[in-house]
């Protein structure tokens, strides 16, 4: 079976540097890094009394790893606004947490080198478990200040409605 059904001439897998993240129907500005989408299913070992001494294995609970987002510090408040729904210091007794809307479904879009949407994932019931507003500051460093958001989630799935795009072909000018 071909790895690419629409672009049969393509042999190289997609590169990992073109992606966008969307929540609340809007793209989130400046996200430069997204950790891997990873799930792990526990192994349940069992055997019956008459079985040989080796155990049988069955799938158990599935756990979805947190997703970490990184971006350069700017004036866009989206990371902080979401983190403040989990804990907003100084907002008054009983108002520190927004139980109504602290979870969000997000969409991770992955693009080919030509900038065409190639793959998308829906990530469900995310909430912020860790927020880093500013990195360690160092007057002798030469680096971009990075914000970090760690998102717990309850699962993700590929959006199969996003089909492989027909990649453009370029011809030599004459």
C-alpha positions as CSV (number, residue, x, y, z in Angstrom):
1,X,0.0,0.0,0.0
2,X,1.3,3.5,-0.9
3,X,2.0,5.8,2.0
4,X,0.4,8.7,0.1
5,X,-2.7,7.8,-1.9
6,X,-3.3,11.2,-3.6
7,X,0.4,12.1,-4.1
8,X,1.8,8.7,-5.2
9,X,5.0,10.3,-6.3
10,X,5.7,11.4,-2.7
11,X,8.0,9.2,-0.6
12,X,9.1,11.5,2.2
13,X,7.0,11.8,5.3
14,X,5.7,15.2,6.4
15,X,8.1,17.6,8.2
16,X,7.2,18.5,11.8
17,X,7.4,22.3,11.6
18,X,4.1,23.5,10.1
19,X,1.2,23.4,12.4
20,X,-1.5,25.5,14.0
21,X,-3.6,25.2,17.1
22,X,-7.2,26.3,17.5
23,X,-9.5,26.8,20.5
24,X,-12.7,28.7,20.9
25,X,-12.9,28.8,17.1
26,X,-9.7,30.9,16.8
27,X,-6.1,30.2,16.0
28,X,-3.8,30.7,18.9
29,X,-0.9,33.1,18.1
30,X,2.7,32.2,18.2
31,X,2.7,28.6,19.3
32,X,6.2,27.3,18.4
33,X,6.2,23.8,20.0
34,X,3.6,21.2,20.8
35,X,4.6,18.0,22.6
36,X,3.7,14.6,21.2
37,X,0.2,13.2,21.2
38,X,0.7,10.0,23.2
39,X,-1.6,7.4,24.8
40,X,-0.7,4.4,26.8
41,X,-2.9,1.3,27.5
42,X,-2.1,-0.6,30.7
43,X,-1.5,-4.3,30.3
44,X,-3.7,-6.6,32.5
45,X,-2.1,-10.0,33.0
46,X,-4.3,-13.0,34.0
47,X,-4.4,-16.7,33.9
48,X,-6.7,-19.6,34.7
49,X,-5.7,-22.3,37.2
50,X,-5.2,-24.9,34.5
51,X,-3.2,-22.6,32.1
52,X,0.6,-23.0,31.7
53,X,2.7,-20.9,33.9
54,X,2.8,-18.0,31.4
55,X,0.2,-15.3,31.7
56,X,-2.2,-14.0,29.1
57,X,-2.4,-10.3,28.4
58,X,-5.4,-8.1,27.8
59,X,-5.7,-4.3,27.4
60,X,-6.7,-2.3,30.5
61,X,-7.2,1.4,31.0
62,X,-6.0,3.9,28.5
63,X,-4.2,7.0,29.6
64,X,-3.6,10.1,27.5
65,X,-0.4,12.0,28.3
66,X,-0.5,15.8,28.9
67,X,0.2,18.0,26.0
68,X,2.7,20.9,26.4
69,X,2.5,24.0,24.4
70,X,5.3,26.6,24.1
71,X,5.3,30.0,22.6
72,X,7.3,33.3,22.8
73,X,6.0,35.8,25.4
74,X,3.9,38.5,23.7
75,X,0.9,40.6,24.6
76,X,-1.6,37.9,23.6
77,X,-3.3,36.9,26.8
78,X,-4.9,33.6,25.7
79,X,-2.5,31.3,27.6
80,X,-3.0,33.3,30.8
81,X,-6.7,33.7,30.4
82,X,-7.2,29.9,30.2
83,X,-4.8,29.2,33.0
84,X,-6.7,31.7,35.2
85,X,-9.9,29.7,34.8
86,X,-8.2,27.0,36.9
87,X,-6.8,29.3,39.5
88,X,-7.1,33.1,39.5
89,X,-5.2,34.5,42.5
90,X,-6.9,37.3,44.3
91,X,-10.3,36.9,42.7
92,X,-12.1,36.3,46.0
93,X,-13.2,33.3,48.1
94,X,-15.0,30.7,45.9
95,X,-14.3,32.6,42.7
96,X,-10.7,31.4,42.1
97,X,-11.9,28.5,39.8
98,X,-14.2,28.7,36.8
99,X,-15.9,25.3,36.9
100,X,-18.3,26.2,34.1
101,X,-15.8,26.7,31.3
102,X,-12.3,25.7,32.3
103,X,-12.2,22.8,29.8
104,X,-11.8,23.3,26.1
105,X,-11.8,21.1,23.0
106,X,-8.8,22.0,20.8
107,X,-7.8,21.3,17.2
108,X,-4.3,20.6,16.1
109,X,-3.8,21.2,12.4
110,X,-0.7,19.8,10.6
111,X,0.3,21.2,7.2
112,X,2.5,19.9,4.4
113,X,5.5,21.9,3.1
114,X,3.3,23.8,0.6
115,X,1.1,25.0,3.5
116,X,-1.9,22.8,2.7
117,X,-3.8,21.2,5.6
118,X,-2.8,17.6,5.6
119,X,-3.9,16.1,9.0
120,X,-5.9,17.3,11.9
121,X,-6.6,16.0,15.4
122,X,-9.4,16.9,17.8
123,X,-8.2,16.9,21.5
124,X,-11.0,16.6,24.0
125,X,-11.8,18.1,27.4
126,X,-8.4,19.9,27.9
127,X,-7.6,21.9,31.0
128,X,-4.5,23.7,32.2
129,X,-2.6,21.8,34.9
130,X,0.6,23.9,34.6
131,X,1.3,27.4,33.4
132,X,4.7,29.1,33.1
133,X,4.1,32.9,32.5
134,X,7.8,33.7,32.2
135,X,11.0,31.7,32.0
136,X,14.0,32.1,34.1
137,X,15.4,35.5,33.3
138,X,19.1,36.0,32.6
139,X,20.7,39.3,31.7
140,X,23.6,37.4,30.1
141,X,21.4,35.2,27.9
142,X,20.5,35.6,24.2
143,X,17.2,33.8,24.0
144,X,13.5,34.2,23.4
145,X,11.3,34.3,26.5
146,X,9.0,31.3,26.4
147,X,5.6,30.7,28.0
148,X,4.5,27.1,28.7
149,X,1.0,25.7,29.0
150,X,0.6,22.0,30.1
151,X,-2.8,20.6,29.1
152,X,-4.4,17.5,30.6
153,X,-6.9,15.9,28.2
154,X,-9.3,13.0,28.1
155,X,-8.4,11.8,24.6
156,X,-7.9,12.7,21.0
157,X,-8.8,11.4,17.6
158,X,-7.8,12.1,14.1
159,X,-10.3,14.1,12.0
160,X,-10.6,11.8,9.0
161,X,-12.7,14.4,7.2
162,X,-9.3,16.2,6.5
163,X,-8.2,14.4,3.4
164,X,-4.7,14.2,1.8
165,X,-4.4,17.4,-0.3
166,X,-3.2,17.2,-3.9
167,X,0.2,18.8,-3.8
168,X,1.0,21.4,-6.4
169,X,3.5,20.6,-9.1
170,X,5.8,23.3,-10.4
171,X,7.3,23.4,-13.8
172,X,10.5,25.0,-15.0
173,X,10.0,28.4,-16.5
174,X,10.9,28.5,-20.2
